[in-house]
Amino acid sequence: MREKTLQLMDALYLTCIWVAGISIFFMSIIIPVGVFARYVLGFGAQWPEPIAIMLMVVFTFLGAAASYRAGAHIAVAMLTDRLPPSVQKQMLLLVDLAMAAVCLFGLVYGSKLCLGTMGQNLAELPWLPVGFTYLPLPLGALLTLFFVVERMAFGSQHARAVVRFDHGLEESEAVAAGA
């Protein structure tokens, strides 16, 4: 059961990474297209800016979920590192509970925001309800909550091979050393 759960969380983590990466990729293409259209072709297209902003929101909230699982989020540990180990464990539980509360807040109120704005449309993209533009907020909060619960149940997963950026390098070095 534990390994199946961790494999599912690995898949969610990779999905967050890929979606965030694809968002950055398209954002980096769309912004120059808008600049080119405005300053070279002489007309300002209305769609590049809102699409780029939406992609940035996707990148932010799904990337934040992935960074939480990877242990790459900002943490101020100057005080907690100086505490006795037993108190450090209690503080870690307190931090996890606080993160879960923040995630629940984002999930509940982000969902209310999405549902409350579904009847409105963006002026630049009249076919797109505003509620869809806010969808990454509750989705990112839900995914982060999954990673918080995983951390509370199984401990930190930042050392898993799927999370570490250098695992491919170490594996190829081990294979080369063994050959």
GUMINU-892288 format. One record per residue: residue number from 0; x, y, z of N, C-alpha, C in turn. Coordinates in pm, whole numbers. Each point is the difference from the previous one (the first is absolute). Example, Ala and Ser with C-alpha at 12.3 -4.5 7.8 and 13.67 -1.06 7.14 Angstrom:
GUMINU-892288
{site 0 {1319 -569 780} {-89 119 0} {90 120 0}}
{site 1 {-35 105 -72} {82 119 6} {-77 109 73}}
***
This chain:
GUMINU-892288
{site 0 {82 -120 0} {-82 120 0} {87 126 0}}
{site 1 {103 0 84} {89 117 10} {67 29 -134}}
{site 2 {52 -104 -63} {72 21 -126} {-94 44 -112}}
{site 3 {-121 -53 -3} {-98 42 -102} {-38 146 20}}
{site 4 {-17 40 126} {-32 140 29} {114 92 -43}}
{site 5 {123 -40 31} {115 82 -38} {15 6 -152}}
{site 6 {-31 -108 -70} {5 3 -147} {-106 93 -57}}
{site 7 {-119 1 61} {-104 93 -43} {45 144 24}}
{site 8 {62 24 114} {48 135 31} {114 40 -95}}
{site 9 {84 -97 -38} {104 27 -100} {-64 44 -131}}
{site 10 {-108 -69 -40} {-68 36 -124} {-61 140 9}}
{site 11 {-61 32 115} {-54 136 18} {110 104 -4}}
{site 12 {112 -31 63} {115 91 0} {50 24 -144}}
{site 13 {18 -108 -75} {46 15 -138} {-100 77 -86}}
{site 14 {-128 -23 26} {-102 75 -74} {11 149 30}}
{site 15 {19 33 127} {18 142 38} {122 59 -70}}
{site 16 {110 -74 1} {123 48 -63} {-21 22 -150}}
{site 17 {-60 -97 -66} {-20 11 -145} {-96 113 -36}}
{site 18 {-111 10 71} {-95 107 -31} {62 137 26}}
{site 19 {73 13 110} {67 127 29} {105 31 -107}}
{site 20 {76 -100 -41} {102 20 -104} {-60 37 -134}}
{site 21 {-107 -67 -37} {-68 32 -127} {-58 141 7}}
{site 22 {-50 39 115} {-53 137 17} {110 104 -22}}
{site 23 {115 -24 60} {113 93 -18} {43 4 -147}}
{site 24 {4 -116 -64} {40 -7 -140} {-92 86 -87}}
{site 25 {-132 -22 14} {-93 75 -84} {-3 149 38}}
{site 26 {19 28 127} {7 140 42} {119 70 -67}}
{site 27 {112 -71 -8} {119 61 -61} {-13 15 -151}}
{site 28 {-95 -68 -60} {-26 18 -143} {-105 109 -22}}
{site 29 {-104 0 81} {-112 91 -20} {39 146 24}}
{site 30 {81 25 101} {39 140 30} {77 63 -116}}
{site 31 {102 -66 -57} {65 61 -117} {-92 16 -121}}
{site 32 {-97 -90 -17} {-96 14 -109} {-79 130 18}}
{site 33 {-44 26 122} {-73 124 27} {85 123 -23}}
{site 34 {125 -5 43} {91 113 -21} {27 20 -149}}
{site 35 {22 -108 -73} {24 7 -144} {-122 60 -72}}
{site 36 {-119 -47 37} {-121 51 -65} {-17 150 27}}
{site 37 {29 42 121} {-20 140 35} {104 92 -63}}
{site 38 {129 -35 9} {105 93 -39} {54 -20 -141}}
{site 39 {-15 -118 -55} {49 -23 -136} {-113 7 -101}}
{site 40 {-110 -69 30} {-113 -1 -93} {-92 120 19}}
{site 41 {12 68 113} {-74 124 21} {-142 -17 53}}
{site 42 {-37 -117 43} {-133 -14 62} {15 -82 129}}
{site 43 {-77 38 98} {6 -69 128} {-104 -110 8}}
{site 44 {45 -123 -1} {-92 -113 18} {-47 0 145}}
{site 45 {-127 -28 21} {-57 4 135} {23 -128 79}}
{site 46 {24 -111 -65} {4 -129 70} {132 -36 69}}
{site 47 {118 48 -43} {123 -50 62} {11 29 150}}
{site 48 {-35 119 43} {19 34 141} {-87 -84 93}}
{site 49 {-133 -12 -23} {-79 -82 93} {39 -148 -2}}
{site 50 {36 -50 -117} {42 -141 -8} {131 -18 78}}
{site 51 {95 91 -16} {128 -10 71} {-22 9 151}}
{site 52 {-91 86 43} {-29 11 143} {-62 -129 53}}
{site 53 {-92 -58 -76} {-60 -126 43} {104 -111 9}}
{site 54 {91 -4 -95} {107 -100 5} {91 23 119}}
{site 55 {22 126 35} {81 30 118} {-69 -48 128}}
{site 56 {-131 15 6} {-75 -46 116} {7 -153 10}}
{site 57 {-12 -69 -113} {13 -146 -1} {138 -40 49}}
{site 58 {103 64 -55} {137 -29 41} {20 24 150}}
{site 59 {-54 108 49} {19 37 140} {-61 -102 95}}
{site 60 {-125 -34 -18} {-68 -85 97} {36 -148 -14}}
{site 61 {17 -50 -122} {41 -140 -15} {149 -15 29}}
{site 62 {78 101 -36} {143 -3 34} {22 8 150}}
{site 63 {-85 74 70} {12 8 146} {-29 -135 65}}
{site 64 {-99 -72 -52} {-30 -133 53} {120 -93 -19}}
{site 65 {57 2 -119} {116 -85 -28} {119 40 86}}
{site 66 {20 129 18} {115 44 79} {-18 -35 147}}
{site 67 {-125 -4 48} {-22 -42 138} {42 -146 17}}
{site 68 {-39 -85 -94} {36 -142 12} {152 -18 -10}}
{site 69 {63 78 -83} {144 -12 -21} {81 62 114}}
{site 70 {-68 69 91} {71 66 109} {76 122 -47}}
{site 71 {-42 57 -112} {69 115 -58} {-70 131 34}}
{site 72 {-100 -3 86} {-70 121 39} {83 79 100}}
{site 73 {-33 124 15} {73 85 93} {-35 -41 143}}
{site 74 {102 -22 80} {-21 -36 140} {104 73 84}}
{site 75 {-46 63 104} {91 67 92} {26 -98 114}}
{site 76 {119 -56 4} {32 -105 96} {104 44 103}}
{site 77 {34 128 0} {104 47 91} {-37 -30 147}}
{site 78 {-125 25 37} {-43 -24 137} {-21 -150 25}}
{site 79 {-71 -67 -89} {-32 -141 25} {123 -90 -2}}
{site 80 {102 35 -74} {122 -82 -3} {73 4 134}}
{site 81 {-25 101 79} {67 13 129} {-80 -62 117}}
{site 82 {-116 -51 -31} {-84 -62 102} {40 -146 21}}
{site 83 {-33 -58 115} {27 -143 22} {-79 -85 -100}}
{site 84 {50 -118 -34} {-67 -84 -100} {-147 -30 31}}
{site 85 {-34 -20 125} {-140 -29 34} {-90 120 -30}}
{site 86 {49 120 26} {-77 120 -28} {-5 25 -151}}
{site 87 {106 -35 -72} {1 14 -145} {-111 -84 -62}}
{site 88 {-20 -123 51} {-107 -85 -52} {-137 63 24}}
{site 89 {-18 60 117} {-127 65 31} {-21 121 -91}}
{site 90 {106 75 -25} {-10 116 -89} {-32 -43 -143}}
{site 91 {59 -112 -43} {-28 -52 -134} {-148 -37 -13}}
{site 92 {-55 -62 103} {-143 -32 -1} {-83 128 -5}}
{site 93 {40 100 77} {-72 128 0} {6 65 -139}}
{site 94 {115 -5 -63} {14 57 -135} {-88 -76 -99}}
{site 95 {-1 -133 10} {-84 -80 -90} {-148 32 21}}
{site 96 {-42 15 123} {-139 35 28} {-34 140 -52}}
{site 97 {94 93 15} {-22 136 -52} {-8 -2 -153}}
{site 98 {85 -79 -64} {-5 -13 -147} {-132 -62 -44}}
{site 99 {-46 -100 73} {-129 -63 -33} {-113 102 13}}
{site 100 {6 84 102} {-103 103 18} {3 101 -115}}
{site 101 {118 41 -41} {12 94 -112} {-54 -64 -128}}
{site 102 {32 -127 -20} {-49 -71 -119} {-152 -11 1}}
{site 103 {-57 -32 115} {-145 -9 10} {-65 136 -26}}
{site 104 {60 106 51} {-50 135 -26} {1 28 -151}}
{site 105 {114 -28 -65} {10 23 -144} {-97 -86 -79}}
{site 106 {-21 -122 44} {-91 -91 -69} {-145 48 13}}
{site 107 {-41 32 121} {-140 41 23} {-29 135 -65}}
{site 108 {80 101 32} {-29 133 -51} {38 16 -148}}
{site 109 {99 -75 -46} {32 -1 -142} {-113 -62 -82}}
{site 110 {-59 -106 54} {-115 -63 -68} {-119 95 -4}}
{site 111 {-24 69 111} {-109 98 3} {24 112 -101}}
{site 112 {125 43 -11} {35 104 -98} {-26 -49 -142}}
{site 113 {42 -122 -29} {-23 -57 -134} {-148 -7 -32}}
{site 114 {-77 -57 92} {-143 -15 -23} {-71 135 -9}}
{site 115 {43 95 81} {-63 131 1} {27 84 -124}}
{site 116 {105 -33 -74} {35 80 -118} {-22 -75 -131}}
{site 117 {-64 -115 6} {-25 -76 -123} {-94 73 -96}}
{site 118 {-83 88 50} {-94 73 -86} {60 122 -67}}
{site 119 {126 31 31} {66 116 -60} {98 -48 -107}}
{site 120 {25 84 -99} {96 -32 -105} {108 106 -5}}
{site 121 {119 -40 -47} {109 95 -21} {-31 83 -123}}
{site 122 {29 130 8} {-28 87 -115} {84 -40 -121}}
{site 123 {127 -37 24} {89 -36 -110} {-30 -138 -57}}
{site 124 {-58 -88 81} {-33 -136 -40} {-144 -30 41}}
{site 125 {-96 50 -78} {-139 -9 42} {-54 -144 11}}
{site 126 {67 -95 -57} {-43 -140 6} {44 -69 129}}
{site 127 {86 66 79} {58 -62 120} {-61 58 128}}
{site 128 {-71 -82 78} {-50 48 129} {115 32 96}}
{site 129 {-17 105 77} {103 44 94} {31 -110 101}}
{site 130 {-100 -77 39} {19 -106 98} {108 -99 -39}}
{site 131 {14 -26 -130} {105 -92 -45} {139 58 21}}
{site 132 {11 132 -4} {132 60 20} {46 -13 144}}
{site 133 {-95 -14 94} {34 -16 141} {16 -147 41}}
{site 134 {-31 -92 -88} {2 -143 32} {135 -51 53}}
{site 135 {115 51 -45} {127 -49 55} {15 23 151}}
{site 136 {-69 99 56} {9 26 144} {-53 -117 82}}
{site 137 {-126 -42 -15} {-45 -113 81} {67 -132 -40}}
{site 138 {33 -14 -128} {67 -122 -44} {139 -11 62}}
{site 139 {75 108 -3} {133 1 62} {-9 -21 150}}
{site 140 {-102 58 65} {-18 -20 143} {-32 -146 31}}
{site 141 {-83 -63 -82} {-34 -141 20} {123 -89 -17}}
{site 142 {77 24 -104} {122 -79 -22} {101 20 112}}
{site 143 {16 124 45} {90 26 112} {-50 -70 126}}
{site 144 {-131 1 21} {-57 -70 115} {31 -150 -7}}
{site 145 {-10 -58 -119} {38 -141 -16} {145 -22 43}}
{site 146 {88 91 -42} {142 -15 34} {25 25 149}}
{site 147 {-79 86 62} {12 23 145} {-41 -127 75}}
{site 148 {-113 -59 -39} {-47 -123 64} {102 -112 -21}}
{site 149 {56 -7 -120} {104 -100 -28} {119 20 93}}
{site 150 {40 123 19} {114 28 88} {-31 -38 144}}
{site 151 {-122 28 43} {-39 -35 137} {-6 -152 18}}
{site 152 {-43 -72 -102} {-16 -145 11} {131 -75 -22}}
{site 153 {79 43 -98} {118 -76 -41} {132 73 18}}
{site 154 {-3 123 47} {121 78 14} {32 75 -129}}
{site 155 {106 76 4} {40 80 -116} {40 -91 -115}}
{site 156 {-41 38 -120} {30 -80 -120} {100 70 -91}}
{site 157 {69 100 52} {90 78 -86} {122 -80 -47}}
{site 158 {26 -116 59} {116 -80 -42} {-39 -111 -99}}
{site 159 {-128 -10 -35} {-41 -102 -97} {65 29 -135}}
{site 160 {28 -105 -74} {69 16 -129} {-78 89 -96}}
{site 161 {-131 -9 1} {-80 80 -93} {7 149 34}}
{site 162 {31 32 123} {4 139 45} {138 61 -16}}
{site 163 {102 -80 19} {137 52 -5} {40 32 -144}}
{site 164 {65 112 -18} {41 43 -133} {129 -68 -44}}
{site 165 {78 -48 94} {130 -56 -34} {0 -152 -7}}
{site 166 {-117 -66 11} {1 -145 4} {46 -61 -131}}
{site 167 {-29 63 -111} {45 -53 -128} {152 4 -12}}
{site 168 {59 107 50} {145 15 -3} {67 -105 88}}
{site 169 {-52 -18 122} {59 -98 90} {-16 -142 -53}}
{site 170 {-116 -31 -60} {-21 -133 -54} {94 -27 -116}}
{site 171 {21 98 -88} {90 -22 -113} {144 -11 47}}
{site 172 {36 74 105} {135 -13 55} {21 -137 63}}
{site 173 {-104 -52 68} {10 -134 62} {12 -106 -107}}
{site 174 {-75 14 -108} {6 -97 -110} {139 6 -64}}
{site 175 {52 121 -21} {132 14 -61} {110 -55 90}}
{site 176 {-14 17 133} {100 -51 93} {-4 -151 6}}
{site 177 {-120 -58 -15} {-14 -145 4} {43 -68 -128}}
{site 178 {9 73 -108} {33 -60 -130} {148 -19 -19}}
***
